[in-house]
Amino acid sequence: MLDLNKEIKELKKSFNEGNALTRVVMVTSFILSLSSLAELSKKIVAWKGFILSGLGFYRSIIVEPVTYLTSNIGLSYTELEIHVATVSSISIVIGKRVQVLGQKVAFRKISEKYGNEVKPNLTFFWTLGILAPIGMWLWYGLGKPTIYTWGVIFVSMFLPLFMIVPKIIISKLGDYEFFEKGSFSYFKSDYIYIASLILIICILAAINSGLK
């Protein structure tokens, strides 16, 4: 374990006992470290502004239009409901897209194993990816369901877990083979889509801010 007092004493000893060149090097290193911290601080501030611009842009293209448009057709949303419905819808659509990719990899492996091309029926995934978000928006707009924010965040962040665990359990208990295991990562694919979407929103926000 690092003993801070011991390290400071050794630095003082090295500085006092060192020659002029050693002292210059130590002082220069200290100044450069402060400079690096200053640059890091500037980068953090820049990224903070970048992310805040993205959030502001999201509000202007999602929250405000949804609030205005839906009020004219008999639907009513709080800002929290809009946030939750948006996050949940995006998670569902991306999740279904990832499952489709996983199924394609699995059936390619099946085809290779048995020497006969087999194609998956993806209608269920696409249908659920469309109907589930629509149903959620109608549910929030017409009713007033209790929203468990942290539950939504957890499920959205770890959605691939709910795709993988059933496959693993069934493969252990029944006559089922997890064909895409080792060839396709549900977590990686899901997070790449989410990160790409966030990055696109932030970039569009920066462009929109620059055009003003």
C-alpha positions in Angstrom: 0.0 0.0 0.0 1.3 3.5 -0.9 2.7 5.4 2.1 2.2 9.0 1.1 4.2 10.5 4.0 7.1 8.2 3.1 6.9 9.2 -0.6 6.9 12.9 0.3 10.0 12.5 2.6 11.9 10.6 -0.1 11.1 13.4 -2.6 12.3 16.0 -0.2 15.5 14.0 0.5 16.1 13.6 -3.2 15.6 17.3 -3.9 17.9 18.4 -1.0 20.6 15.9 -1.8 20.4 16.2 -5.5 22.6 18.4 -7.7 21.4 21.4 -9.7 20.4 19.3 -12.7 18.4 16.9 -10.5 16.5 19.8 -8.9 15.7 21.4 -12.3 14.4 18.1 -13.6 12.2 17.6 -10.6 10.8 21.1 -10.7 10.2 20.8 -14.5 8.4 17.5 -14.0 6.2 19.0 -11.3 5.3 22.0 -13.6 4.6 19.6 -16.5 2.4 17.5 -14.3 0.4 20.6 -13.3 0.1 21.5 -17.0 -1.2 18.0 -17.7 -3.8 18.4 -15.0 -4.8 21.8 -16.4 -5.2 20.3 -19.9 -7.2 17.4 -18.4 -9.4 20.0 -16.6 -10.0 21.8 -19.9 -10.9 18.5 -21.7 -13.4 17.7 -18.9 -15.0 21.1 -19.2 -15.1 20.7 -23.0 -16.7 17.3 -22.8 -19.2 18.6 -20.2 -20.2 21.3 -22.6 -20.5 18.8 -25.4 -22.7 16.5 -23.4 -24.9 19.4 -22.1 -25.4 20.5 -25.7 -26.5 17.0 -26.5 -29.0 17.0 -23.7 -30.4 20.4 -24.7 -30.7 19.3 -28.3 -32.5 16.1 -27.2 -35.0 18.3 -25.2 -35.6 20.5 -28.3 -36.2 17.6 -30.7 -37.9 15.1 -28.5 -39.4 16.5 -25.2 -40.8 19.8 -26.4 -42.3 18.5 -29.8 -43.8 15.4 -28.1 -45.4 17.6 -25.3 -46.9 19.9 -27.9 -48.1 17.4 -30.5 -49.6 14.8 -28.1 -51.6 17.4 -26.2 -53.6 17.9 -29.4 -54.6 14.3 -29.7 -55.7 13.5 -26.1 -52.4 12.2 -24.8 -50.8 13.6 -21.7 -47.2 13.1 -20.6 -45.0 14.4 -17.8 -41.4 15.1 -18.7 -40.3 12.0 -16.7 -42.7 9.9 -18.7 -41.3 11.2 -22.0 -37.8 10.5 -20.8 -38.6 6.9 -19.6 -40.7 6.2 -22.8 -37.9 7.5 -25.0 -35.2 5.5 -23.2 -37.3 2.3 -23.1 -38.3 2.6 -26.8 -34.7 3.0 -27.9 -33.6 0.1 -25.7 -36.3 -2.1 -27.1 -35.6 -1.2 -30.7 -31.9 -1.7 -30.3 -32.4 -4.8 -28.3 -34.6 -6.4 -31.1 -32.0 -5.3 -33.7 -29.2 -7.0 -31.7 -31.3 -10.1 -31.3 -31.9 -10.2 -35.0 -28.1 -10.0 -35.6 -27.6 -12.8 -33.0 -30.2 -15.0 -34.7 -28.5 -14.5 -38.1 -25.2 -15.6 -36.6 -26.8 -18.6 -34.8 -28.5 -19.8 -38.0 -25.3 -19.4 -40.0 -23.6 -21.6 -37.5 -26.5 -24.1 -37.7 -26.2 -24.1 -41.5 -22.5 -24.8 -41.3 -22.9 -27.6 -38.8 -25.6 -29.5 -40.7 -24.5 -28.6 -44.2 -27.9 -27.2 -45.1 -28.8 -23.5 -45.3 -31.4 -22.5 -42.7 -32.7 -19.0 -42.4 -34.4 -17.6 -39.2 -37.9 -16.2 -39.1 -37.3 -12.7 -37.8 -40.9 -11.5 -38.0 -41.5 -11.8 -34.3 -38.5 -9.6 -33.4 -39.4 -6.9 -35.9 -43.1 -6.9 -34.9 -42.2 -6.7 -31.2 -39.7 -3.9 -31.9 -42.4 -1.8 -33.5 -45.5 -2.7 -31.3 -43.9 -2.6 -27.9 -42.7 1.1 -28.1 -46.1 2.1 -29.5 -47.9 0.3 -26.7 -45.6 1.9 -24.1 -46.3 5.4 -25.4 -50.0 4.8 -25.4 -49.9 3.4 -21.9 -48.0 6.4 -20.6 -50.2 8.9 -22.5 -53.6 7.5 -21.6 -52.9 6.1 -18.1 -50.7 7.1 -15.2 -48.6 4.1 -14.4 -46.1 4.1 -11.6 -42.6 4.6 -13.0 -39.6 2.9 -11.3 -36.9 5.1 -12.8 -33.9 3.0 -11.5 -35.6 -0.2 -12.6 -35.9 1.3 -16.2 -32.2 2.4 -16.1 -31.1 -1.1 -14.9 -33.0 -2.9 -17.5 -31.9 -0.5 -20.3 -28.2 -0.8 -19.2 -28.2 -4.6 -18.8 -30.8 -5.6 -21.4 -28.3 -8.0 -23.1 -28.2 -9.9 -19.9 -31.9 -10.8 -20.3 -31.1 -12.1 -23.8 -28.2 -14.2 -22.8 -29.2 -15.7 -19.4 -32.2 -17.6 -20.7 -30.1 -19.1 -23.6 -27.5 -20.3 -21.1 -30.0 -21.8 -18.7 -31.9 -23.6 -21.5 -28.6 -24.9 -23.0 -27.7 -26.3 -19.5 -31.0 -27.8 -18.7 -32.4 -28.9 -22.1 -31.4 -30.1 -25.5 -30.5 -26.6 -26.8 -27.2 -25.4 -28.2 -26.1 -21.7 -27.8 -24.8 -21.6 -31.4 -23.8 -17.9 -31.5 -21.8 -18.1 -28.2 -18.2 -17.1 -28.9 -19.1 -15.7 -32.3 -21.4 -12.9 -31.4 -21.4 -10.5 -28.4 -24.9 -9.2 -27.4 -23.3 -6.8 -24.9 -20.8 -5.3 -27.3 -23.3 -4.9 -30.1 -25.9 -3.3 -27.8 -23.5 -0.9 -26.3 -22.0 0.1 -29.7 -25.5 1.0 -30.9 -26.3 3.0 -27.8 -22.9 4.8 -27.8 -23.3 5.6 -31.5 -26.7 7.1 -31.0 -25.6 9.3 -28.1 -22.5 10.4 -30.1 -24.7 11.3 -33.1 -27.1 13.4 -31.0 -24.1 15.2 -29.4 -22.5 15.9 -32.8 -25.8 17.2 -34.2 -26.2 19.3 -31.1 -22.7 20.8 -31.7 -23.5 21.4 -35.4 -26.8 23.0 -34.4 -25.1 25.2 -31.8 -22.4 26.3 -34.4 -25.1 27.3 -36.9 -26.8 29.6 -34.5 
